[in-house]
Amino acid sequence: MDYRQLGRTDVQVSALCLGTMTFGQQNSEAEGHAQMDYAAAQGINIFDAAEIYPVPPKPETQGRTESIIGTWLQQRRARDKVLIATKVAGRTKMHWLRKDGSLGRQSRAHIVEAVEASLARLKTDYIDLYQLHWPDRPMRVFEGLDYVHLVGDGHPIEEILGVLGELVRQGKIRFVGLSNETPWGTMTFLNASEILGLPRIASIQNAYNLVNRSFETGLSEIFYREQVSLLAYSPLGQGYLSGKYEGGALPSGSRKTLFNRLGRYEIGNGPQAISAYVALARKYGLDPAQMAIAFAASRPFATSTIIGATTMDQLKTDIAAGAMTLNDAVLADIENTHLTFPNPCP
Ligand SMILES: NC(=O)c1ccc[n+]([C@@H]2O[C@H](COP(=O)([O-])OP(=O)(O)OC[C@H]3O[C@@H](n4cnc5c(N)ncnc54)[C@H](OP(=O)(O)O)[C@@H]3O)[C@@H](O)[C@H]2O)c1
């Protein structure tokens, strides 16, 4: 396993991070623990969660993922051996997140309440990387490549960062990160931290995969100039890039079969692009899932690529991909396919 520096911190994270959003829904506690055991044994030192997990988010399951991580940390006495990343929701209609039933926001009260609840579920007194799951300002997230301006107010970035600064001073969080952010948002956080002496953003967790390389159009420059690490999520396009849904297949137990909420991979040129990448992998005798993960993990700006699995076989395949090197012919073919179908599934 390769290790890379997280932002400008002194922390080294593994090139692969274990995503946990299936724990408590598609995966039981025992399965989650087995995944964490295997991942840790393979050198993965960072686990990614969120207060809203597991997915799909529901009031009756919310928090289960962090609780499963918490029992693992306790039973394995592993708190000082791994890094825990989790997230506070942004502006949301999920009214079940807060005790008073108010809609989730990144106000001072909501962030403090969310951190305390995550710490309790994780059975720890500190979170290594605390991420803003998506922006608090009115924004279209999880769909579309273009910026759509929505009118309305959000909590000012300086105020949000100020609360995170208090939590860092209290030792409850070590580093702060963004997720589903734009270049404007990332630079505004960085400027505020410099001017106000508040914590510096270490990372940004955005989708990044063969059919969504939108990080490369603006945010990658921020990685190089400001050292904000990308934690790349959905390297398999939620499973599509493994080829499992080719030809309209619906494998039993898979995320699409169970929840049918993956429309972003079925619009426009998405299906053609996915088929092209699956065929490309097979042409070179590669497993399509491994090619997709190896591609993401080998990008210089992808400090850690967040994999997710629902079976141990998947997990073994995916972790092995982290050590693969794609040859020049494969990379050239990938570039050609990208030029033919640029970012069809943002
Ligand atoms: N910040 C955010 O907004 C955000 C959003 C999404 C994810 N994330 C993070 O990123 C992590 C990973 O995201 P993701 O689950 O979307 O990643 P992904 O790698 O794109 O998809 C993982 C899913 O694909 C299927 N799969 C995995 N390996 C496979 C293989 N070798 N062959 C066939 N199918 C395979 C499994 O689902 P099935 O078995 O159900 O098919 C697995 O759960 C999450 O756990 C979470 O920590 C963050």
PDBQT file of the ligand as one rigid body, heavy atoms in Angstrom, charges set to zero:
ROOT
HETATM    1  N1  LIG A 401     -19.113  12.504  -0.069  1.00  0.00    +0.000 N 
HETATM    2  C1  LIG A 401     -20.118  11.945  -0.717  1.00  0.00    +0.000 C 
HETATM    3  O1  LIG A 401     -21.124  12.607  -1.055  1.00  0.00    +0.000 OA
HETATM    4  C2  LIG A 401     -20.048  10.484  -1.051  1.00  0.00    +0.000 A 
HETATM    5  C3  LIG A 401     -20.932   9.914  -1.981  1.00  0.00    +0.000 A 
HETATM    6  C4  LIG A 401     -20.799   8.558  -2.287  1.00  0.00    +0.000 A 
HETATM    7  C5  LIG A 401     -19.816   7.806  -1.644  1.00  0.00    +0.000 A 
HETATM    8  N2  LIG A 401     -19.001   8.368  -0.714  1.00  0.00    +0.000 N 
HETATM    9  C6  LIG A 401     -17.957   7.583   0.009  1.00  0.00    +0.000 C 
HETATM   10  O2  LIG A 401     -17.245   6.782  -0.906  1.00  0.00    +0.000 OA
HETATM   11  C7  LIG A 401     -17.398   5.398  -0.561  1.00  0.00    +0.000 C 
HETATM   12  C8  LIG A 401     -17.422   4.594  -1.838  1.00  0.00    +0.000 C 
HETATM   13  O3  LIG A 401     -18.471   5.056  -2.677  1.00  0.00    +0.000 OA
HETATM   14  P1  LIG A 401     -19.223   4.059  -3.621  1.00  0.00    +0.000 P 
HETATM   15  O4  LIG A 401     -19.747   2.941  -2.809  1.00  0.00    +0.000 OA
HETATM   16  O5  LIG A 401     -20.126   4.840  -4.475  1.00  0.00    +0.000 OA
HETATM   17  O6  LIG A 401     -17.955   3.506  -4.487  1.00  0.00    +0.000 OA
HETATM   18  P2  LIG A 401     -17.910   2.665  -5.824  1.00  0.00    +0.000 P 
HETATM   19  O7  LIG A 401     -16.569   1.988  -5.779  1.00  0.00    +0.000 OA
HETATM   20  O8  LIG A 401     -18.202   3.501  -6.998  1.00  0.00    +0.000 OA
HETATM   21  O9  LIG A 401     -19.078   1.581  -5.695  1.00  0.00    +0.000 OA
HETATM   22  C9  LIG A 401     -18.993   0.579  -4.727  1.00  0.00    +0.000 C 
HETATM   23  C10 LIG A 401     -20.097  -0.432  -4.946  1.00  0.00    +0.000 C 
HETATM   24  O10 LIG A 401     -19.906  -1.113  -6.190  1.00  0.00    +0.000 OA
HETATM   25  C11 LIG A 401     -20.115  -2.515  -6.026  1.00  0.00    +0.000 C 
HETATM   26  N3  LIG A 401     -18.796  -3.155  -6.186  1.00  0.00    +0.000 N 
HETATM   27  C12 LIG A 401     -17.650  -2.904  -5.514  1.00  0.00    +0.000 A 
HETATM   28  N4  LIG A 401     -16.639  -3.651  -5.967  1.00  0.00    +0.000 NA
HETATM   29  C13 LIG A 401     -17.134  -4.396  -6.965  1.00  0.00    +0.000 A 
HETATM   30  C14 LIG A 401     -16.561  -5.344  -7.835  1.00  0.00    +0.000 A 
HETATM   31  N5  LIG A 401     -15.258  -5.665  -7.755  1.00  0.00    +0.000 N 
HETATM   32  N6  LIG A 401     -17.360  -5.915  -8.757  1.00  0.00    +0.000 NA
HETATM   33  C15 LIG A 401     -18.668  -5.598  -8.850  1.00  0.00    +0.000 A 
HETATM   34  N7  LIG A 401     -19.284  -4.703  -8.044  1.00  0.00    +0.000 NA
HETATM   35  C16 LIG A 401     -18.508  -4.090  -7.107  1.00  0.00    +0.000 A 
HETATM   36  C17 LIG A 401     -20.684  -2.682  -4.618  1.00  0.00    +0.000 C 
HETATM   37  O11 LIG A 401     -22.081  -2.483  -4.634  1.00  0.00    +0.000 OA
HETATM   38  P3  LIG A 401     -23.160  -3.620  -4.923  1.00  0.00    +0.000 P 
HETATM   39  O12 LIG A 401     -22.629  -4.901  -4.374  1.00  0.00    +0.000 OA
HETATM   40  O13 LIG A 401     -24.389  -3.137  -4.260  1.00  0.00    +0.000 OA
HETATM   41  O14 LIG A 401     -23.301  -3.665  -6.410  1.00  0.00    +0.000 OA
HETATM   42  C18 LIG A 401     -20.063  -1.513  -3.883  1.00  0.00    +0.000 C 
HETATM   43  O15 LIG A 401     -20.772  -1.137  -2.730  1.00  0.00    +0.000 OA
HETATM   44  C19 LIG A 401     -18.662   5.350   0.293  1.00  0.00    +0.000 C 
HETATM   45  O16 LIG A 401     -18.707   4.259   1.174  1.00  0.00    +0.000 OA
HETATM   46  C20 LIG A 401     -18.548   6.646   1.051  1.00  0.00    +0.000 C 
HETATM   47  O17 LIG A 401     -17.629   6.505   2.121  1.00  0.00    +0.000 OA
HETATM   48  C21 LIG A 401     -19.097   9.694  -0.429  1.00  0.00    +0.000 A 
ENDROOT
TORSDOF 0
